[in-house]
Amino acid sequence: MGSISTAVGLERRSRVSGYKIKKGFFSNDTENLPQVIAIFAEANSANQAGLTTDKIEVTSAKEAAVKFGYGSPIHQILRVLRPISGDGVGGIPTVVYPQVSDGAATATVRTWTITGPATANVTHGVIINGRDNVDFQPYTYSVTIDDTAAQIAQKVADSINGVLSAPVLATVSGDTVVLTTKWKGSTSAQLNVVFDLNDTPGGLGYSETASVDGGGDVDLSASLNNISDDWVTCVVNSYGESKLAVFEQFNGKPD
């Protein structure tokens, strides 16, 4: 009996040319060109130990979260490229070039003070970087009449820490909530926090009483060298204009 052939049929070769099928790609269709997306971003502080700048192909947002930390810049990018619902970029490979944080880097810290007590039963929420939830986990909490400012501060912290993919960790000190980014570096300074009172204050007040932007640079040279002769068609630069010149020096400026 002859063996079963595993060769790609002639009618499909032009479609799969340049691709290697990996676990996690479930689409039967791929693009006609061999696209590759390179992602340059940081891991969380808790995931920095033993981290190298070796490139790694990541096939899901969850894999990015496990390797580089939930809520990290890498995880946030992969959540968009490979969402829980929807195909995202489909079969296009996504290769991560993780960045080791500067040893002197610092995190961004936002401190909010709450005034009370509550005069009504209300539901309030937090909006972090424009989102009131992540992966369908909301930053909402229920306030009960006569709750003290300290009790509400704890509820705020619990609502944030209960969202696994939140970009911050919350701690409580009396009637204040301290929000600290999970990673260190200048990109953490983009943190934006507001409170949503749903048009019903319930006797409560929220005010940002302290704000410290994180700082610290990253050196992209090792990661750029790791590209070597690899074919890359798209680069996700999480550092914005601050690193644009570095990428242009490496790849050249378009005419």
ZITAQUI-V396129 format. One record per run of one state. SS is the DSSP state (H for helix, E for strand, - for the rest). FROM is the first residue (numbers start at 1). LEN is the number of residues. Records with the same first field share a line. If there is no record, write none. Layout:
SS->FROM-LEN + FROM-LEN
This chain:
-->1-9 + 17-19 + 43-2 + 48-8 + 58-3 + 69-4 + 82-11 + 100-9 + 116-6 + 129-2 + 132-1 + 135-2 + 139-1 + 144-5 + 162-6 + 174-2 + 182-4 + 191-2 + 197-8 + 213-8 + 228-6 + 238-2 + 252-4
H->10-7 + 45-3 + 61-8 + 73-9 + 149-13 + 186-5 + 221-7 + 240-12
E->36-7 + 56-2 + 93-7 + 109-7 + 122-7 + 131-1 + 133-2 + 137-2 + 140-4 + 168-6 + 176-6 + 193-4 + 205-8 + 234-4
